[in-house]
C-alpha cells in the first residue's frame, strides 16, 4: 500500500515537472521534517514537559528497584542464619515486590509512550501548519517532505520552516 502510494506520488511529481517545464516555471521546495522535528523549540519544550511529568514516577521506580536489591542481598547474605519461616516470608516479599515493580514499570512505559505520542502529534500538526503557511507566503507550487531521495540545497526550505516555528 505504501509502495503503491509512493509510486503514485513519484509519478505525479514527474508529470508535474514535465507539464510545468512546457508551461511556466514551477516553484518547488523540499522540507526535511526529521531535521525540523529535531531542532524545533517546541520539541525541547515537549521533552521538558514529559520529564517534569514523569520524573517523580521514574524516581519511584528506581527506589523500588533499590529496595528489591537490598532485600535480595539480605536474603542471600542472611538466609543461612534465618529461620525457615522468616526466609520464606522474605522470599515471598521479594517476589511480590518484583511483581509490583514490573507492573509499575509497564504502566509507566505505556503512559509515557501515550503522552510522548500526544506531544509528537501536536508538534507534527504545528510543522504542517508552518509548511503550509510558508508555501502560501512564498508562492510555492509544490513542497515535498518524506520520501525524497535527493533535494538540491537551492530548493531546501527546511531552515525557513524552522524559523517559522521559532516565531510561533
N, C-alpha and C positions, 0 to 999 in steps of 0.2 A: 504494500500500500504506500509506504513512504518512498520507495524507489520509484514507483509509478508517478507519485506526486512530484518528486524531484525532476524526473524526466519531462513531465509536462511543463514545469517551471522553466527548465533549461530550454525546451523547445519554444516556449512563449518568449523568453528573453532573446533568443536568436531571431525569431520572427520580428520582434520589436526592433532589433538592431538593423535588420535588413530593410524593413519598411521605413525606419527612421532615416537611414542613410539616403534613401531615394527621395524623401520629403524634406524635412528640416532637421537641424541638429537636435539630438536628444540630450537632455541633461541627466546623466546617470551618476549615481553615487553609491558608495558602499559603507556600511556601518559594522564594525566589529563589536557585536553585542557582548561577547565574553569580556573584552577589554573594558567596555563601558561598565559592566557589572562589577568588575574588579576595582575600578577606580572611582566609582560613583560615591559622593559623600553620603548619600542615603544608605549605601551598603554598610559603611562604617557605623552609622547611627543604628542601623538594624542589628548589627553584630553587638554593639554596646547594650542595646535593649535586651537582647537574648541573654547576654552574660549577666546582666543585672537581675533578670527574671529567674534564671536557672542556677545562679551561683549558690544560693542557700541550699537548694536540694542536692547539688553536686557535693558541697561540703558535708552534708548529712550522709551521703553515700560513702564518702571517704572515711568518715567517722565510724560508720557501721563496719566497713572492711577492717579497720584497725581493731575494733572491738572483737571481731571474729578471730583475727590473727592472734590477739592476746589470749583469747580463750583456748585456741588450738595449741599455742605454746605452753600454756598452763597444763593442758591435758597431756601433752607429750612429756613434759618435764616431771609432772607430779603423779601421773597415772599409777606408777608402781607403788606409791605410798598411800594412795587414796583407797578408801573403802569401795567395794563393788558398787553399792548403790550411789555413792557420790560420783564415781566415774561415769556410770550410766546416765545419771542426771546431767552431768556436764556434756557428755556426748550428744544427748538429746537436745540440750540448749544450743550447742554449736550447729546441729543440723537445722533446727528451727530458725536460728539467726541467718544461716546461709540461704534458706528458702525466702525469708523476708527480704534479704538483701537482693536476691535475684529478682524477686517480684518488683521491688522498688526500682532497680536498675532498668528493668524492662519498661515500666511505666514512665520513668524519666526519659528514656530513649524515644518512646512513642510520642510523648508530649513535646519534647524538644524538636523532633522531626516535623511534627504538625505545625508548630509555631514558626520554625525556620521556613517551611514551605509557604506559610502565610506571608511572611516578610518578603520572601523571594518573589511571590506572585505580585505583591504590591509594587515592588521595585520594577519588575518587568513591565507592569502597566505604565508606570511613570516613564520608563525608557521608550516604550512605544509612542506615548503621547509626545515626548520630546522629539523623536524621529519624525513623526507626522508634522509637528509644528515646524521643524527645520525644513522639511520637504516643501511645505507651503510657502514659508518665508523666502526660501532660496529658489523657488520655482523649479524644483526637480521634477522630471518626468518619471523617474524610476529610482528608488532607493532599495538596494539589496542588503540582506543580512546573512543569515546562515546558509551554508551550502555553497558558498563561493570559494573556489579553489585558489584563485588569484585575483587581486584587485590592485591596479596601479595606484600609487600614492596620490596621484592627481585627483582621483575620484573618491578617495577615502575621507569620509566626513566624520569619522569617529570622534576626533577631538572637538568638533563643533557640537556634537551631541553631548559630550561630557561637559562642555561649558554651559550648555543649556540646562543640564541637570544641576550644575552648581548654582545657577541663579534661581532655581525653584526652591 
